[in-house]
Amino acid sequence: MATENTIRNKLTELVLKHLDLVFSILRTVKPTVVIKKNAVVTRFDDVTEVLDRDWIFQVPYAEKMHKVTGGSNFFLGMQNTEQYTRDVSNMRIAARREDIDTIVKPFVDRTSHEILKNTTGRMDVVQQLTRVVPTRLIGEYFGTPGWNESEFTDAATIMFQYLFYPDDPEVEEKALKAAEQTRSYLDQVIADRKANQVAKDDVLGRCLKLQDAGMPGMQDTDIRNNLIGLIIGAIPTTSKCVAVTLNHLFNNPELMVQAQQAARVDDDKKLIQFVQESLRLNPFAAGIQRICAEDYVVARGTLRSTKIPKGTVVLAATQSAMMDKRKIQKPKEFRLDRPAYSYMHFGFGLHTCFGQYINLTQIPGIIKAVLKQNTLRRVSDMKVEEPFPVSLEIEYDN
C-alpha cells in the first residue's frame, strides 16, 4: 500500500508539473474526461457551459463553510437560493463598487508606497508587502484589522486552503482552530462597535446600519459570517497574484521594462492587462470545482459530447480554457490587447468572485508601487510552499 501511495503521489506531482501539456493533449484528444466519479472539462466553451449552469453544476463548499462559521453557510457555498440573493445583495450595499476610487485605490497606493519607502532597499515582497497591504485594507475598509496582523493573515490563508484545496487532515485542524479564533474576534469587534456606537463609514459600520433599519439577514452572526467569507477570499488571493505577476515580469526582462514604463506614468489600465496576462500564463489555480447534480451531457450535439453522471466531482479547468486556441488567439504569447472574456481568474457565472473589482485595483496597485522603484532587481527566485508563495526577495534604490 505504501508503494502504491508513493507511485500515486509521484504521478500526481508529475502531472501538476506539466499541467499545461496535459491540458493541451486533453483539449485535442479528449476534451472532457470522466473517470469514475471525477471529471475534467478542458475546452473554453465547455468550461463556460459548466460554470454557467449553476443549477446543474453546484458549488461543493457548504459542508466546510458550516465548519468554518460554526454552523452557517456563506453565499460562496450556496446555490441560487433566496438566501444567496439576500446575502449577496446586503453585502453589495455594504461593500460598494464606488468605494474603489474613493477608498480602496487611495489606501492601496498610499500604503504600498509607504512600506517601500520605509525599507532599506531590500525586502521580501511576500512577507513585507503582498500579505501586509490586503490585510491592512481589510482593517481599514471592513473595520476588522485583526487581533494581530500576521496571525490574522495566516488565519485567512489556512482557511482558504482548507476550503478550496484537496482534503488534508493537518490543514483542516489548523483551519478550524483559525476559524474559531476569527469568529471570536469578529464577535467581539461587532459587540464593541455596537456598545460604543462608533460612527465609522466602513463595511462593518454599514452592516450595523442595515441591522438598525431591520434589514433581513443582518443579525450579528449573519454579519460575522459574511465578513469571514470575504476576509478569507481577500487576503491570500491578492498576495499570491501580486507575487506571481511580479515573478513573471522578472522572468521576462522586456516585459518588465514595459510594465515599469506604464507604472511610472500611472497607466493603471495597462497594468491591469499586465496582471491579467501574467496570471493567464501563471494561473492562480488549475480550475474551479463543482458537483454535478444530475446526469448531464457537456457539448451536446458535437463530436466531443460527453455524459457526466450525477454526483460526479467536476473540475472546470479555467487554466486550460485560457489557453484554448479555439477561443484565445496565439495563447502562448503575452499580449496586452486581449478582450476581457479571455480571462477566467475570477470565475464565471453565478459565483464570479465578489471582490473582482477590488482585486483588479489592489493587485496592480501594489505591483505599481514596486515597479516604480529605481534599479529594481530580484535577489532570488520566488519560493512557494504549496499552494502559496512564501518569499520573493527584491532590491531597489529608494
C-alpha positions in Angstrom: 0.0 0.0 0.0 2.8 2.4 0.9 4.4 1.7 -2.5 1.1 2.3 -4.3 0.7 5.6 -2.5 4.2 6.7 -3.3 3.7 5.9 -7.0 0.3 7.8 -7.0 1.9 10.8 -5.3 4.8 10.8 -7.8 2.4 10.6 -10.7 0.3 13.4 -9.3 3.4 15.6 -8.8 4.5 14.8 -12.4 1.1 15.8 -13.8 0.9 19.0 -11.9 4.4 20.0 -13.0 3.4 19.6 -16.7 -0.3 20.6 -16.3 -0.3 22.9 -19.4 0.9 20.0 -21.6 -1.6 17.6 -20.1 -4.4 20.0 -20.7 -3.2 20.7 -24.2 -3.4 17.0 -25.0 -6.8 16.6 -23.5 -8.2 19.6 -25.4 -7.3 17.8 -28.6 -7.8 14.2 -27.8 -10.5 14.0 -25.1 -11.8 17.5 -24.1 -13.9 16.1 -21.2 -12.6 13.2 -19.3 -14.8 11.2 -16.8 -13.1 8.6 -14.6 -15.4 7.0 -12.0 -16.8 10.0 -10.0 -14.4 12.6 -11.3 -14.4 14.7 -14.4 -12.2 17.3 -16.0 -13.5 19.7 -18.6 -10.8 21.5 -20.6 -12.1 23.5 -23.6 -13.1 27.1 -23.3 -16.7 26.7 -24.4 -17.3 23.7 -22.2 -15.8 25.3 -19.1 -18.1 28.3 -19.5 -21.0 25.9 -20.1 -20.3 24.1 -16.8 -19.8 27.3 -14.8 -22.9 29.0 -16.4 -25.2 26.1 -15.4 -25.1 26.6 -11.6 -28.4 24.6 -11.1 -26.7 21.5 -12.5 -23.0 22.0 -11.6 -23.3 23.1 -8.0 -20.8 24.6 -5.5 -19.3 22.0 -3.2 -18.2 24.2 -0.3 -21.3 24.2 2.1 -20.1 21.5 4.4 -16.7 23.1 5.0 -18.3 26.5 5.3 -20.5 25.3 8.0 -17.4 24.2 10.0 -15.7 27.5 9.4 -18.6 29.6 10.5 -19.7 27.3 13.3 -22.9 26.2 11.8 -23.9 28.5 9.0 -23.2 28.9 5.3 -21.7 31.8 3.4 -23.0 32.8 0.0 -20.0 31.4 -1.8 -21.2 28.0 -0.7 -24.8 28.5 -1.5 -26.9 27.5 -4.6 -29.0 30.2 -6.3 -31.5 30.5 -3.4 -33.4 33.3 -1.7 -30.8 33.4 1.0 -28.0 33.6 -1.6 -29.7 36.6 -3.3 -30.4 38.3 0.1 -26.8 37.9 1.4 -25.1 39.0 -1.8 -27.4 42.0 -2.1 -26.8 43.0 1.5 -23.0 42.9 1.1 -23.1 44.8 -2.1 -24.9 47.6 -0.3 -22.1 47.5 2.4 -19.1 47.0 0.1 -19.9 49.3 -2.8 -18.3 49.5 -6.1 -17.9 53.2 -5.9 -15.7 52.7 -2.9 -12.9 51.5 -5.2 -12.0 55.0 -6.4 -12.7 56.8 -3.1 -11.4 54.3 -0.5 -9.7 51.3 -1.9 -7.3 52.7 -4.5 -6.1 55.7 -2.4 -5.4 53.4 0.5 -3.6 50.7 -1.5 -1.5 53.3 -3.3 -0.6 55.1 -0.1 0.1 52.0 2.0 2.2 50.3 -0.7 4.3 53.5 -1.2 4.9 54.0 2.5 6.0 50.4 3.0 8.5 50.6 0.2 9.7 54.0 1.2 10.4 52.9 4.7 12.5 49.9 3.8 16.3 49.9 3.3 16.2 49.0 -0.4 15.8 45.3 0.1 12.7 43.4 1.0 10.8 40.1 0.9 7.9 41.2 -1.2 5.6 38.4 0.0 6.2 38.8 3.8 6.6 42.6 3.9 4.2 43.8 1.2 1.8 41.4 -0.6 0.5 39.9 2.7 0.5 43.2 4.5 -1.4 45.5 2.2 -4.5 43.5 1.7 -4.7 42.7 5.5 -4.4 46.4 6.3 -7.0 47.2 3.6 -9.4 44.8 5.3 -8.7 46.5 8.6 -9.4 50.0 7.2 -12.2 49.2 4.8 -14.0 46.4 6.6 -13.3 47.6 10.1 -11.6 44.4 11.0 -7.8 44.8 11.4 -7.4 41.5 13.3 -6.1 40.6 16.7 -2.6 40.5 15.3 -1.7 41.5 11.7 0.5 38.5 10.8 -1.7 35.9 12.7 -4.8 37.3 11.0 -3.2 36.9 7.6 -2.2 33.4 8.5 -5.7 32.5 9.6 -7.3 33.7 6.4 -4.7 31.8 4.4 -5.1 28.5 6.1 -8.9 28.8 6.0 -8.7 29.4 2.2 -6.5 26.4 1.7 -9.0 24.3 3.7 -12.0 25.4 1.7 -10.6 25.3 -1.8 -7.8 22.7 -2.0 -7.8 18.9 -1.6 -8.6 17.5 1.9 -5.7 17.4 4.3 -6.3 16.5 8.0 -3.5 18.7 9.2 -4.7 21.7 7.2 -8.3 21.1 8.5 -7.1 21.0 12.1 -5.2 24.3 11.7 -8.0 25.9 9.7 -10.8 25.1 12.2 -8.6 26.5 15.0 -8.1 29.6 13.0 -11.8 29.8 12.2 -12.7 29.6 15.9 -10.3 32.4 16.7 -11.6 34.5 13.9 -15.2 34.0 14.9 -14.4 35.1 18.5 -12.5 38.1 17.3 -15.3 39.2 14.9 -18.0 38.6 17.5 -16.0 40.9 19.9 -15.5 43.6 17.2 -19.2 43.7 16.4 -20.2 43.8 20.1 -17.7 46.6 20.8 -18.9 48.7 17.8 -22.5 48.3 18.9 -21.7 49.1 22.5 -19.6 52.2 21.7 -21.8 53.5 18.9 -18.8 54.3 16.8 -20.0 56.0 13.6 -17.5 54.9 11.0 -18.3 54.6 7.3 -16.7 51.2 6.7 -18.3 47.8 5.7 -19.0 46.8 9.3 -20.5 50.2 10.1 -22.8 50.0 7.1 -23.8 46.4 8.1 -24.8 47.7 11.5 -26.8 50.5 10.0 -28.7 47.9 7.9 -29.2 45.9 11.1 -30.7 49.0 12.8 -33.0 49.5 9.8 -34.4 46.0 10.3 -32.8 44.5 7.1 -33.3 40.7 7.0 -30.1 38.7 7.1 -28.2 41.4 9.1 -28.1 39.8 12.6 -24.8 39.8 14.3 -24.0 36.2 13.2 -25.0 37.0 9.7 -22.6 39.9 9.6 -19.9 37.9 11.1 -20.2 35.0 8.7 -20.3 37.3 5.7 -17.2 39.1 6.9 -15.4 35.7 7.5 -16.1 34.7 3.9 -14.9 38.0 2.4 -11.8 38.0 4.6 -10.8 34.5 3.5 -11.3 35.5 -0.1 -9.5 38.8 0.0 -6.1 38.3 1.6 -4.3 35.1 0.3 -5.6 35.6 -3.3 -4.2 39.1 -3.5 -0.9 38.1 -2.0 -0.4 35.2 -4.4 -1.5 37.1 -7.5 0.9 40.0 -6.8 3.8 37.7 -6.2 3.2 35.6 -9.3 2.8 38.6 -11.5 6.0 40.2 -10.3 7.9 36.9 -10.7 6.7 36.6 -14.2 7.9 40.1 -15.1 11.3 39.4 -13.5 11.5 36.2 -15.7 10.8 38.4 -18.8 13.0 41.5 -18.7 11.5 43.1 -21.8 8.0 42.9 -20.3 9.5 44.3 -17.0 10.7 47.4 -18.9 7.3 47.9 -20.5 5.5 47.4 -17.2 7.8 49.8 -15.4 7.1 52.4 -18.0 3.4 52.0 -17.5 3.8 52.2 -13.8 5.8 55.4 -13.9 3.1 57.2 -15.9 0.3 55.7 -13.7 -1.2 53.8 -16.7 -3.4 51.7 -14.5 -5.4 50.2 -17.3 -2.3 48.8 -19.0 -1.1 47.5 -15.6 -4.3 45.6 -15.3 -3.6 43.9 -18.6 -0.1 43.0 -17.4 -1.7 41.4 -14.4 -4.3 39.6 -16.4 -1.8 38.2 -18.9 0.7 37.2 -16.3 -1.9 35.3 -14.4 -3.3 33.7 -17.6 0.1 32.2 -18.2 0.7 31.5 -14.5 -2.8 30.9 -13.1 -3.8 31.1 -9.5 -5.3 27.6 -9.7 -6.0 24.9 -12.3 -9.7 25.3 -12.2 -13.0 25.5 -10.2 -14.7 22.5 -8.6 -18.3 21.7 -9.0 -20.6 18.8 -8.2 -22.9 17.5 -10.9 -26.5 17.4 -9.5 -28.0 15.4 -12.4 -26.9 13.4 -15.4 -25.7 16.0 -18.0 -24.2 15.9 -21.4 -21.5 18.6 -22.0 -21.1 19.9 -25.5 -24.3 18.1 -26.7 -24.6 17.8 -30.4 -20.8 17.9 -31.0 -18.3 15.1 -31.6 -16.8 15.8 -28.2 -20.1 15.5 -26.3 -19.6 13.7 -23.0 -22.1 12.5 -20.4 -21.3 13.5 -16.8 -23.2 11.3 -14.3 -25.0 12.7 -11.3 -22.7 13.0 -8.3 -19.5 13.5 -10.3 -16.9 15.9 -8.9 -16.1 18.2 -11.9 -13.1 20.3 -12.4 -13.9 23.2 -14.8 -10.3 23.7 -15.9 -10.1 27.5 -16.3 -6.3 27.2 -16.7 -6.9 25.1 -19.8 -9.7 27.3 -21.1 -7.5 30.4 -21.1 -5.0 28.5 -23.3 -7.6 27.2 -25.8 -6.5 28.4 -29.2 -10.1 27.9 -30.5 -11.0 31.0 -28.5 -7.7 32.6 -27.4 -5.6 33.8 -30.3 -2.0 32.6 -30.1 -2.5 31.7 -26.4 1.2 31.1 -25.6 2.0 34.8 -26.5 1.9 37.6 -23.9 -0.4 40.2 -25.3 -1.9 43.3 -23.8 -4.8 43.7 -26.3 -6.9 40.6 -25.4 -10.6 41.1 -24.8 -11.9 40.7 -21.2 -13.6 37.3 -22.0 -10.1 35.8 -22.4 -9.7 35.8 -18.6 -11.3 33.5 -16.0 -9.3 34.5 -13.0 -12.4 35.4 -11.1 -14.6 32.5 -12.2 -17.7 32.8 -14.4 -21.4 32.8 -13.9 -23.3 32.9 -10.6 -20.3 32.7 -8.4 -18.0 35.1 -10.1 -15.6 36.5 -7.4 -17.5 39.0 -5.2 -14.3 41.1 -4.9 -13.2 41.1 -8.5 -13.2 44.9 -8.9 -11.3 45.4 -5.7 -8.8 42.8 -6.8 -8.4 44.4 -10.2 -7.5 47.6 -8.4 -5.5 46.3 -5.4 -3.3 43.8 -7.3 -2.0 46.2 -10.0 -1.8 49.0 -7.3 0.7 47.0 -5.2 2.6 46.0 -8.3 2.8 49.6 -9.5 4.4 50.7 -6.3 7.1 48.1 -6.7 7.7 48.8 -10.4 8.2 52.5 -9.7 11.4 51.7 -7.7 14.8 52.5 -9.3 17.2 49.8 -10.4 14.7 47.2 -9.4 16.1 43.6 -9.3 15.2 40.2 -8.0 17.6 38.7 -5.4 16.3 35.2 -5.6 13.6 33.2 -7.3 10.1 33.1 -5.8 9.8 30.4 -3.1 6.5 28.5 -2.9 5.1 26.3 -0.2 2.0 24.9 -2.0 -0.3 26.4 -2.6 1.1 29.9 -1.8 4.3 31.9 -2.4 6.2 32.5 0.8 9.1 34.6 -0.4 10.2 36.8 -3.2 13.2 39.0 -2.3 14.0 42.1 -4.3 16.4 45.0 -4.1 16.0 48.6 -5.3 17.3 52.1 -4.7 15.0 54.3 -2.7 
